[in-house]
């Protein structure tokens, strides 16, 4: 796992466009958490700097000093919507767009249930109207995954946090919904293990037995045969005490009908994970 970057007060003050003395006063007042090196120098973890920017509304004048030059790139562009970057296959623009909205105060759940969901729906509609729609949709999905992965790197749940794991059912090839679920779970403070697309029930069972998660999510986007839905729901509802299992996605109704708890949005999944974390 890559170590979280530590910033000096000078680096963060220049990134925010404030004096170093002002930043040190925020640290002394407890508004900004800092640690001290063996030599007595203050250092601020990148995820703490991100938290402070989001909660205080402080403008980020020099995103490049936080290793976020893509924010400046997106600011200079003409694209107003995430969809524009996905249509162009512009990874840097998509990363900057999502990072900028996240730092302005939008939550991962709000981004997932709003701009990302809307953009992916629009990309999916291209299948019906354009012979090249499948290519554009697949490329846009990859761009969105890369942008989300980059955003996820700005926060890191503690190593002692409870584990959540999940994935999509067997023969469900969709990558993005379960990755979004993992990102929201991590944002809520849990460690997230995403088993990815087309995960057989036996793999879920093995993962649960060996990893001992507190939360299991199943993201169902492709229609589920009734016997498979019943088998998944039966397993999920018979898990050991203390394990919470939820399902979500546009094809999750069959799992809910078979007795599994359903969350309709990423915001609901975040709330479940936050309670467990």
SVG drawing of the C-alpha trace seen along z (x, -y; Angstrom):
<svg xmlns="http://www.w3.org/2000/svg" viewBox="-40 -35 56 58">
<polyline fill="none" stroke="black" stroke-width="0.4" points="0.0,0.0 1.4,-3.4 2.2,-5.6 0.1,-8.7 2.0,-11.9 3.0,-14.2 2.9,-18.0 4.9,-20.7 3.0,-23.7 4.7,-25.8 3.6,-23.5 0.0,-23.5 -0.1,-27.2 1.1,-27.9 -1.4,-25.5 -4.2,-27.4 -2.8,-30.8 -2.5,-31.7 0.4,-32.6 2.3,-29.9 1.6,-31.6 -2.2,-31.4 -1.9,-27.7 0.1,-27.1 -2.6,-29.0 -5.2,-26.6 -3.1,-23.7 -2.8,-25.2 -6.5,-25.8 -7.2,-22.1 -8.9,-23.0 -6.2,-21.1 -4.5,-18.0 -0.7,-17.8 1.9,-15.4 5.5,-16.0 8.6,-14.3 11.4,-13.1 13.1,-16.4 10.1,-18.3 8.8,-19.5 5.1,-19.7 3.7,-17.6 0.1,-17.3 -1.1,-14.1 -2.6,-14.6 -6.0,-13.0 -6.1,-15.5 -5.4,-18.4 -8.2,-17.2 -10.6,-16.9 -9.7,-20.5 -10.3,-21.9 -13.6,-20.1 -15.0,-21.1 -13.6,-24.6 -14.4,-25.6 -10.9,-27.0 -10.0,-27.6 -7.3,-25.5 -5.1,-28.1 -2.2,-25.7 -3.6,-22.2 -0.3,-21.1 1.4,-21.5 -0.9,-18.7 -0.1,-16.5 -3.4,-17.4 -2.5,-19.3 -5.5,-17.8 -7.8,-20.2 -6.1,-23.1 -6.4,-21.2 -10.1,-20.8 -10.6,-24.4 -8.9,-25.6 -11.1,-23.3 -14.5,-24.1 -16.2,-21.0 -19.0,-21.7 -20.0,-18.1 -18.3,-14.8 -19.9,-13.3 -17.9,-15.6 -14.6,-14.1 -15.9,-10.6 -17.1,-11.1 -13.6,-12.3 -11.8,-9.6 -10.0,-12.3 -8.7,-10.7 -6.9,-13.8 -10.0,-15.9 -12.3,-13.4 -9.9,-13.1 -9.7,-16.8 -13.5,-17.3 -14.2,-14.7 -11.4,-15.9 -12.6,-19.5 -16.2,-18.6 -15.1,-16.4 -12.8,-19.2 -15.7,-21.7 -17.7,-19.6 -19.6,-17.0 -19.4,-13.5 -18.5,-10.4 -22.1,-9.2 -23.4,-12.5 -21.0,-12.2 -21.9,-8.5 -25.7,-9.0 -25.5,-12.2 -22.9,-13.1 -21.4,-9.6 -24.8,-7.9 -26.1,-10.5 -23.0,-10.4 -23.0,-6.6 -26.7,-6.5 -26.0,-8.9 -23.1,-6.8 -25.3,-3.7 -27.9,-5.4 -25.3,-5.7 -25.7,-1.9 -29.2,-2.7 -28.2,-5.6 -24.6,-5.2 -22.7,-2.2 -19.6,-3.3 -21.6,-3.6 -20.2,-0.4 -16.6,-1.6 -17.4,-5.0 -19.3,-3.5 -16.5,-1.0 -13.8,-3.7 -15.9,-6.1 -16.3,-3.4 -12.5,-2.9 -11.9,-6.6 -14.5,-6.8 -12.9,-3.9 -9.4,-5.5 -10.8,-8.8 -12.6,-7.1 -9.5,-5.2 -7.5,-8.4 -10.1,-10.0 -10.1,-7.0 -6.4,-7.6 -7.0,-10.8 -8.4,-9.0 -7.3,-5.9 -9.3,-4.1 -7.2,-3.0 -5.7,0.5 -7.8,1.4 -11.1,0.4 -13.7,3.2 -13.6,4.9 -16.3,4.8 -16.2,7.0 -18.4,7.3 -18.8,7.8 -21.3,8.6 -23.0,12.0 -21.9,14.6 -22.4,13.6 -22.8,10.0 -19.9,8.3 -20.4,4.7 -17.2,3.2 -18.2,-0.3 -21.1,0.3 -19.2,2.5 -16.1,0.3 -18.3,-2.7 -19.6,-0.7 -16.1,0.1 -15.2,-3.6 -18.2,-4.7 -17.5,-2.1 -13.9,-3.3 -15.1,-6.9 -17.3,-5.8 -14.3,-4.5 -14.2,-0.8 -11.5,1.2 -13.0,2.3 -12.2,5.5 -13.9,5.5 -14.1,9.0 -15.2,7.4 -17.5,8.7 -19.0,12.1 -18.2,13.5 -19.7,17.0 -21.5,17.7 -18.6,20.1 -16.2,17.2 -18.3,15.0 -18.6,17.9 -14.8,18.4 -14.1,14.7 -16.5,14.4 -15.1,17.5 -11.4,16.4 -11.7,12.6 -14.4,12.2 -16.0,9.0 -18.5,6.9 -20.3,5.9 -21.0,7.7 -22.4,5.9 -23.7,7.5 -24.1,5.2 -26.5,6.6 -26.8,4.8 -27.5,7.7 -30.8,9.7 -30.4,12.6 -32.0,16.0 -34.4,16.8 -32.5,19.8 -29.3,17.8 -31.1,14.9 -32.6,17.3 -29.3,19.0 -27.4,15.6 -30.2,14.3 -30.4,17.5 -26.6,17.4 -26.7,13.7 -29.6,14.0 -27.9,16.9 -24.5,15.2 -23.1,15.2 -24.4,12.8 -22.7,9.4 -22.3,9.6 -24.5,7.2 -25.3,8.1 -26.9,5.7 -27.7,5.6 -28.0,2.8 -28.2,2.0 -30.9,2.0 -31.3,5.8 -31.3,6.1 -35.1,6.4 -34.9,10.1 -32.5,10.4 -34.7,8.2 -37.7,10.3 -35.8,13.4 -35.3,11.8 -32.0,9.8 -31.8,6.2 -31.7,3.7 -30.1,0.3 -31.4,-1.9 -28.6,-4.5 -24.9,-4.8 -25.8,-7.2 -27.8,-4.5 -24.8,-2.1 -22.5,-4.8 -24.8,-5.2 -24.8,-1.5 -21.0,-1.4 -20.6,-4.5 -22.6,-2.9 -20.4,0.2 -17.2,-1.8"/>
</svg>
